[in-house]
Amino acid sequence: MLDQLEVAAEPTRRRIMQLLTSGEQTVNNLAAHFPASRSAISQHLRVLTEAGLVTARKDGRFRYYRLDPQGLAQLRTLFDSFWIDELDRLVADATDEAGSKGDS
């Protein structure tokens, strides 16, 4: 599976995800919000799907894309763990700094 943080960080894909918060949309509907071609938006949707962040259903000749709640939950967990790890490092650094100043 692709790195969800890396996939979601790309500005066009992030905007696509924002647009999908309002519900299912076709490639044509999404492409109307970008200067890029419909084909380029389709490629972004393919990457989002491969990363597990978006799902699609086919209805006639149209594909309807929507956010994948499970994929978003995984992304949230990954993002939260990133911040927790970073905060733990900051606390450890601050504690080390305070300890070294107390030794002087």
Rosetta constraint file for C-alpha pairs under 8 A:
AtomPair CA 1 CA 50 HARMONIC 6.77 0.50
AtomPair CA 1 CA 51 HARMONIC 5.79 0.50
AtomPair CA 1 CA 52 HARMONIC 7.85 0.50
AtomPair CA 2 CA 7 HARMONIC 7.29 0.50
AtomPair CA 2 CA 50 HARMONIC 6.78 0.50
AtomPair CA 2 CA 51 HARMONIC 4.94 0.50
AtomPair CA 3 CA 7 HARMONIC 6.20 0.50
AtomPair CA 3 CA 51 HARMONIC 6.80 0.50
AtomPair CA 4 CA 8 HARMONIC 5.96 0.50
AtomPair CA 4 CA 51 HARMONIC 5.69 0.50
AtomPair CA 4 CA 52 HARMONIC 7.76 0.50
AtomPair CA 4 CA 53 HARMONIC 7.53 0.50
AtomPair CA 4 CA 75 HARMONIC 6.19 0.50
AtomPair CA 5 CA 9 HARMONIC 5.95 0.50
AtomPair CA 5 CA 75 HARMONIC 6.71 0.50
AtomPair CA 5 CA 78 HARMONIC 7.70 0.50
AtomPair CA 5 CA 79 HARMONIC 7.45 0.50
AtomPair CA 6 CA 10 HARMONIC 6.93 0.50
AtomPair CA 7 CA 13 HARMONIC 7.21 0.50
AtomPair CA 7 CA 47 HARMONIC 7.28 0.50
AtomPair CA 7 CA 48 HARMONIC 6.81 0.50
AtomPair CA 7 CA 51 HARMONIC 7.12 0.50
AtomPair CA 8 CA 13 HARMONIC 6.00 0.50
AtomPair CA 8 CA 14 HARMONIC 5.34 0.50
AtomPair CA 8 CA 48 HARMONIC 7.67 0.50
AtomPair CA 9 CA 13 HARMONIC 7.40 0.50
AtomPair CA 9 CA 14 HARMONIC 6.21 0.50
AtomPair CA 10 CA 14 HARMONIC 6.01 0.50
AtomPair CA 11 CA 15 HARMONIC 6.15 0.50
AtomPair CA 12 CA 16 HARMONIC 6.20 0.50
AtomPair CA 12 CA 44 HARMONIC 7.65 0.50
AtomPair CA 13 CA 17 HARMONIC 6.21 0.50
AtomPair CA 13 CA 44 HARMONIC 6.09 0.50
AtomPair CA 13 CA 45 HARMONIC 7.55 0.50
AtomPair CA 13 CA 48 HARMONIC 7.25 0.50
AtomPair CA 14 CA 18 HARMONIC 6.31 0.50
AtomPair CA 15 CA 19 HARMONIC 6.19 0.50
AtomPair CA 16 CA 20 HARMONIC 6.23 0.50
AtomPair CA 16 CA 30 HARMONIC 6.96 0.50
AtomPair CA 17 CA 21 HARMONIC 6.54 0.50
AtomPair CA 17 CA 67 HARMONIC 6.91 0.50
AtomPair CA 18 CA 22 HARMONIC 7.89 0.50
AtomPair CA 19 CA 23 HARMONIC 7.88 0.50
AtomPair CA 19 CA 30 HARMONIC 7.38 0.50
AtomPair CA 20 CA 24 HARMONIC 6.16 0.50
AtomPair CA 20 CA 25 HARMONIC 6.79 0.50
AtomPair CA 20 CA 65 HARMONIC 7.58 0.50
AtomPair CA 20 CA 66 HARMONIC 5.76 0.50
AtomPair CA 20 CA 67 HARMONIC 6.19 0.50
AtomPair CA 21 CA 66 HARMONIC 7.85 0.50
AtomPair CA 21 CA 67 HARMONIC 7.03 0.50
AtomPair CA 23 CA 66 HARMONIC 6.20 0.50
AtomPair CA 23 CA 67 HARMONIC 7.91 0.50
AtomPair CA 24 CA 64 HARMONIC 5.71 0.50
AtomPair CA 24 CA 65 HARMONIC 5.24 0.50
AtomPair CA 24 CA 66 HARMONIC 4.65 0.50
AtomPair CA 24 CA 67 HARMONIC 7.91 0.50
AtomPair CA 25 CA 29 HARMONIC 6.03 0.50
AtomPair CA 25 CA 30 HARMONIC 6.58 0.50
AtomPair CA 25 CA 64 HARMONIC 5.22 0.50
AtomPair CA 25 CA 65 HARMONIC 5.37 0.50
AtomPair CA 25 CA 66 HARMONIC 6.79 0.50
AtomPair CA 26 CA 30 HARMONIC 6.33 0.50
AtomPair CA 26 CA 62 HARMONIC 6.81 0.50
AtomPair CA 26 CA 63 HARMONIC 5.88 0.50
AtomPair CA 26 CA 64 HARMONIC 4.78 0.50
AtomPair CA 26 CA 65 HARMONIC 6.12 0.50
AtomPair CA 27 CA 31 HARMONIC 5.85 0.50
AtomPair CA 27 CA 38 HARMONIC 6.58 0.50
AtomPair CA 27 CA 41 HARMONIC 6.85 0.50
AtomPair CA 27 CA 42 HARMONIC 6.42 0.50
AtomPair CA 27 CA 63 HARMONIC 7.43 0.50
AtomPair CA 27 CA 64 HARMONIC 7.55 0.50
AtomPair CA 27 CA 65 HARMONIC 7.70 0.50
AtomPair CA 28 CA 32 HARMONIC 6.30 0.50
AtomPair CA 28 CA 38 HARMONIC 6.46 0.50
AtomPair CA 29 CA 33 HARMONIC 7.53 0.50
AtomPair CA 30 CA 34 HARMONIC 7.54 0.50
AtomPair CA 30 CA 41 HARMONIC 7.50 0.50
AtomPair CA 31 CA 35 HARMONIC 7.72 0.50
AtomPair CA 31 CA 36 HARMONIC 7.07 0.50
AtomPair CA 31 CA 37 HARMONIC 6.74 0.50
AtomPair CA 31 CA 38 HARMONIC 5.31 0.50
AtomPair CA 31 CA 41 HARMONIC 6.07 0.50
AtomPair CA 36 CA 40 HARMONIC 6.08 0.50
AtomPair CA 36 CA 41 HARMONIC 6.91 0.50
AtomPair CA 37 CA 41 HARMONIC 6.47 0.50
AtomPair CA 38 CA 42 HARMONIC 6.13 0.50
AtomPair CA 39 CA 43 HARMONIC 6.34 0.50
AtomPair CA 40 CA 44 HARMONIC 6.44 0.50
AtomPair CA 41 CA 45 HARMONIC 6.17 0.50
AtomPair CA 42 CA 46 HARMONIC 6.13 0.50
AtomPair CA 43 CA 47 HARMONIC 6.40 0.50
AtomPair CA 44 CA 48 HARMONIC 6.24 0.50
AtomPair CA 45 CA 49 HARMONIC 6.01 0.50
AtomPair CA 45 CA 54 HARMONIC 7.36 0.50
AtomPair CA 46 CA 50 HARMONIC 6.11 0.50
AtomPair CA 47 CA 51 HARMONIC 6.15 0.50
AtomPair CA 48 CA 52 HARMONIC 6.33 0.50
AtomPair CA 48 CA 53 HARMONIC 5.33 0.50
AtomPair CA 48 CA 54 HARMONIC 5.51 0.50
AtomPair CA 49 CA 53 HARMONIC 5.75 0.50
AtomPair CA 49 CA 54 HARMONIC 4.69 0.50
AtomPair CA 49 CA 55 HARMONIC 5.72 0.50
AtomPair CA 49 CA 56 HARMONIC 7.82 0.50
AtomPair CA 51 CA 71 HARMONIC 7.77 0.50
AtomPair CA 52 CA 68 HARMONIC 6.77 0.50
AtomPair CA 52 CA 70 HARMONIC 7.91 0.50
AtomPair CA 52 CA 71 HARMONIC 5.01 0.50
AtomPair CA 53 CA 67 HARMONIC 5.98 0.50
AtomPair CA 53 CA 68 HARMONIC 5.16 0.50
AtomPair CA 53 CA 69 HARMONIC 7.66 0.50
AtomPair CA 53 CA 70 HARMONIC 7.82 0.50
AtomPair CA 53 CA 71 HARMONIC 4.66 0.50
AtomPair CA 53 CA 72 HARMONIC 5.84 0.50
AtomPair CA 54 CA 65 HARMONIC 6.60 0.50
AtomPair CA 54 CA 66 HARMONIC 5.56 0.50
AtomPair CA 54 CA 67 HARMONIC 4.39 0.50
AtomPair CA 54 CA 68 HARMONIC 4.78 0.50
AtomPair CA 54 CA 71 HARMONIC 7.49 0.50
AtomPair CA 55 CA 65 HARMONIC 5.69 0.50
AtomPair CA 55 CA 66 HARMONIC 5.56 0.50
AtomPair CA 55 CA 67 HARMONIC 6.21 0.50
AtomPair CA 55 CA 68 HARMONIC 5.67 0.50
AtomPair CA 56 CA 63 HARMONIC 6.13 0.50
AtomPair CA 56 CA 64 HARMONIC 5.33 0.50
AtomPair CA 56 CA 65 HARMONIC 4.36 0.50
AtomPair CA 56 CA 66 HARMONIC 6.35 0.50
AtomPair CA 57 CA 63 HARMONIC 5.48 0.50
AtomPair CA 57 CA 64 HARMONIC 5.31 0.50
AtomPair CA 57 CA 65 HARMONIC 6.70 0.50
AtomPair CA 58 CA 62 HARMONIC 5.77 0.50
AtomPair CA 58 CA 63 HARMONIC 4.35 0.50
AtomPair CA 58 CA 64 HARMONIC 6.28 0.50
AtomPair CA 59 CA 63 HARMONIC 6.14 0.50
AtomPair CA 59 CA 64 HARMONIC 7.41 0.50
AtomPair CA 67 CA 72 HARMONIC 7.50 0.50
AtomPair CA 68 CA 72 HARMONIC 6.17 0.50
AtomPair CA 69 CA 73 HARMONIC 6.08 0.50
AtomPair CA 70 CA 74 HARMONIC 6.31 0.50
AtomPair CA 71 CA 75 HARMONIC 6.22 0.50
AtomPair CA 72 CA 76 HARMONIC 6.05 0.50
AtomPair CA 73 CA 77 HARMONIC 6.19 0.50
AtomPair CA 74 CA 78 HARMONIC 6.14 0.50
AtomPair CA 75 CA 79 HARMONIC 6.01 0.50
AtomPair CA 76 CA 80 HARMONIC 5.92 0.50
AtomPair CA 77 CA 81 HARMONIC 6.03 0.50
AtomPair CA 78 CA 82 HARMONIC 6.21 0.50
AtomPair CA 79 CA 83 HARMONIC 6.49 0.50
AtomPair CA 80 CA 84 HARMONIC 6.15 0.50
AtomPair CA 81 CA 85 HARMONIC 5.96 0.50
AtomPair CA 82 CA 86 HARMONIC 6.17 0.50
AtomPair CA 83 CA 87 HARMONIC 5.97 0.50
AtomPair CA 84 CA 88 HARMONIC 6.07 0.50
AtomPair CA 85 CA 89 HARMONIC 6.28 0.50
AtomPair CA 86 CA 90 HARMONIC 6.25 0.50
AtomPair CA 87 CA 91 HARMONIC 6.16 0.50
AtomPair CA 88 CA 92 HARMONIC 6.13 0.50
AtomPair CA 89 CA 93 HARMONIC 6.02 0.50
AtomPair CA 90 CA 94 HARMONIC 6.04 0.50
AtomPair CA 91 CA 95 HARMONIC 6.01 0.50
AtomPair CA 92 CA 96 HARMONIC 6.07 0.50
AtomPair CA 93 CA 97 HARMONIC 6.02 0.50
AtomPair CA 94 CA 98 HARMONIC 6.07 0.50
AtomPair CA 95 CA 99 HARMONIC 6.07 0.50
AtomPair CA 96 CA 100 HARMONIC 6.13 0.50
AtomPair CA 97 CA 101 HARMONIC 6.29 0.50
AtomPair CA 98 CA 102 HARMONIC 6.27 0.50
AtomPair CA 99 CA 103 HARMONIC 6.44 0.50
AtomPair CA 100 CA 104 HARMONIC 6.87 0.50
